[in-house]
Amino acid sequence: MHKGSASILRALVPHFDLPPAELASRIFRAPAVLAGGLPETLATELSEALRGAGLDVVVEPDGAEPPAAGPSFDVALYVRDGARFREACAELVTVLGCTQAEAAAALCATPATVLGAVSQATVDALRARFTPLGVEVDASHAPTARYDIFYVGSDASGVAVVRPVLEALGVTPGEPPLLASNLDHAKAERVWRELGSRGLVRVLDHAFQRFDVSLVEAPAGADFARVLIQETGMPEALVPRVLSRLPVVLHAGLRREDVAARSAALEAAGAKLSVQLVSFRSFRLRVDETKDPGGTSELLSAALNLPASDVRTALSRLPHTFTPPVGDTRARWLVAELRSRGTRASLVEP
């Protein structure tokens, strides 16, 4: 699948003797056989229409060797630029045929897994579509994936429930929140099967983890300033201000495999860094000033699931910090969206 979308699927359904879900599955898992036993003229006509819709299609004789099934991947999206969140939503609507609200919820989930068991061709197609929008596409192949187990129970008593399950797998539980790390798919699946419904743990694929790297302490001197500029790309004039306001996030939303590489030179230069998993992080939104109370009220009421009257009252008494916590992606989107509407907002750790 390359430029294909849900609208293409709807157009194809009448021409193939397949349920819509099966047709979608075959396209997302390309290369795959869409139909067999077609007259040559019809096969040619359909292939030309499919190519015009953006799919790579080959017409082969009946009885030809079917394409070998390649590895399948689960796919998650990471919206790096909150200001382009709406564009990312619109693109996801086109791909999946879902509503705007469903697309927004999917992009704000932890992790934002949007498709499962798709082919490498589909992964490549998604990257071609979403990368120009500032959206990074993460893909994981379950048989080779590694997983961490996080405790998310409301109190420590739940650890006593989790511990025997991990010990039965030969895993010595660590201290919450990270109870176990680097499990293979079979072990992680068993943990989820036995504990997921209880709301005690989250199982997070390494491929879908994101981290912030913060500068906590910095050595004095021009040598470190040069390293800081080189490793982060910040303007030289900004360095004194950054160093006076530590801790400061230097790298946001890094993939797991990128953390060490982006930290090595800074640590070698004497910096003390903090690495924080942002996948489960939440914020509260603080609004300091607004030039558009009506639009701001409408946006926040929907995004925070609050009564519109309560939001309007809060905006009449600024500054105000809204109590419902919001996850990392939704938080960055809201700040960028509010800024575009003339509203000054910031994020507060709960």
C-alpha positions, 0 to 999 in steps of 0.5 A, spaced: 500 500 500 502 506 498 498 512 497 492 508 499 486 510 504 480 508 507 476 512 501 480 507 496 477 501 500 470 503 500 471 504 492 474 497 491 469 493 495 464 492 490 469 489 485 471 484 490 468 478 493 471 479 499 468 482 506 471 489 507 475 488 513 479 482 509 480 487 503 483 492 508 487 487 511 490 484 504 491 491 502 495 493 509 499 487 508 501 488 501 504 484 497 498 480 497 493 477 492 487 481 492 483 476 487 484 470 483 480 467 477 478 474 474 478 475 466 484 478 463 480 484 461 477 485 468 483 484 471 487 489 467 481 495 468 482 494 475 489 494 476 489 501 472 484 503 477 488 501 483 494 504 480 491 511 479 488 510 486 496 510 488 497 502 489 502 498 486 499 492 483 501 487 478 497 482 474 499 475 474 496 469 471 492 464 475 496 459 478 502 464 479 506 463 485 503 467 491 507 473 494 511 471 500 508 473 506 513 478 509 514 480 517 508 484 519 508 490 524 504 494 529 505 501 527 504 507 532 505 515 530 508 520 534 506 527 533 513 531 534 510 538 532 504 540 536 502 545 532 501 540 526 496 536 530 490 537 526 493 536 520 496 529 522 488 528 525 486 529 518 491 525 514 489 519 519 482 520 518 483 519 510 488 513 512 483 509 516 476 512 514 475 514 522 472 520 525 476 526 527 474 525 534 477 518 533 483 520 530 485 525 535 484 520 541 488 515 537 494 520 536 493 522 544 493 514 546 499 511 550 502 509 545 499 512 539 498 505 535 494 506 529 495 499 525 497 492 527 499 486 523 501 491 517 507 489 511 513 493 510 510 496 504 505 499 509 510 502 514 513 505 508 507 508 505 505 511 512 512 514 513 511 517 506 505 520 508 506 522 515 513 525 515 512 531 512 507 533 517 512 532 523 509 525 525 514 520 526 512 513 524 514 507 529 514 500 527 515 494 531 515 486 529 512 482 535 517 476 535 523 480 536 520 486 540 522 487 547 517 490 553 517 493 559 512 492 565 510 498 569 506 498 575 500 503 574 495 501 580 492 506 585 496 503 591 502 499 593 498 493 595 497 491 587 504 489 587 503 483 591 498 481 585 503 482 580 509 479 583 507 472 583 506 472 575 513 475 574 516 470 578 513 464 575 516 467 568 523 467 572 523 475 573 525 478 579 520 484 580 523 491 581 521 497 584 515 500 582 513 503 577 518 499 573 517 492 575 520 488 569 524 490 563 526 487 556 521 481 556 520 478 550 513 477 546 511 471 549 512 473 557 510 480 556 503 477 552 502 472 558 503 478 563 498 482 560 493 476 559 493 475 566 494 482 569 491 487 564 484 486 565 485 488 573 488 495 571 495 494 575 500 494 569 502 497 563 506 493 558 510 498 553 514 496 547 521 498 547 519 501 539 514 505 542 517 508 548 519 516 548 524 520 552 526 527 554 533 528 556 534 534 561 540 538 563 540 538 570 547 540 572 552 543 567 560 545 568 562 552 568 566 554 562 566 556 554 568 548 552 561 546 555 557 551 552 560 549 545 558 542 546 551 544 548 551 548 542 553 543 537 549 537 540 542 541 541 543 546 535 541 552 540 543 559 538 549 561 542 546 567 545 541 563 548 546 558 552 547 563 558 539 563 559 538 556 559 544 555 564 541 559 569 534 555 569 536 548 570 533 543 569 532 544 562 529 539 557 535 539 551 532 533 547 524 532 547 521 525 545 527 521 543 526 514 541 529 509 546 535 507 541 537 515 540 537 517 547 545 514 548 547 517 542 544 524 544 547 524 551 554 521 550 557 528 548 554 532 553 556 527 559 563 526 556 563 534 557 561 533 564 554 534 564 549 531 569 543 529 565 536 526 567 532 521 562 525 521 563 520 516 560 514 521 557 509 515 555 505 516 561 507 523 563 501 527 564 500 535 565 495 540 567 494 546 563 495 553 566 491 559 562 494 566 563 491 570 558 486 569 552 484 574 547 479 569 544 475 566 550 469 563 546 474 559 542 478 557 547 472 555 552 469 551 546 476 548 545 478 546 552 471 544 554 471 538 548 479 537 550 478 536 557 471 533 557 469 539 562 462 543 562 462 549 557 460 553 563 465 551 568 470 553 562 467 560 561 467 561 568 475 559 569 477 563 563 473 569 566 478 569 572 485 568 569 490 565 571 487 558 572 490 551 572 485 546 569 485 540 574 484 534 569 491 531 567 492 531 560 498 526 556 504 529 553 501 529 546 495 532 547 498 537 552 503 539 547 497 540 541 493 544 546 498 549 548 500 550 540 493 550 538 491 556 544 497 560 542 495 560 535 488 563 538 491 568 542 491 565 548 497 564 553 498 557 556 503 553 559 504 546 562 504 544 569 507 538 572 501 535 577 
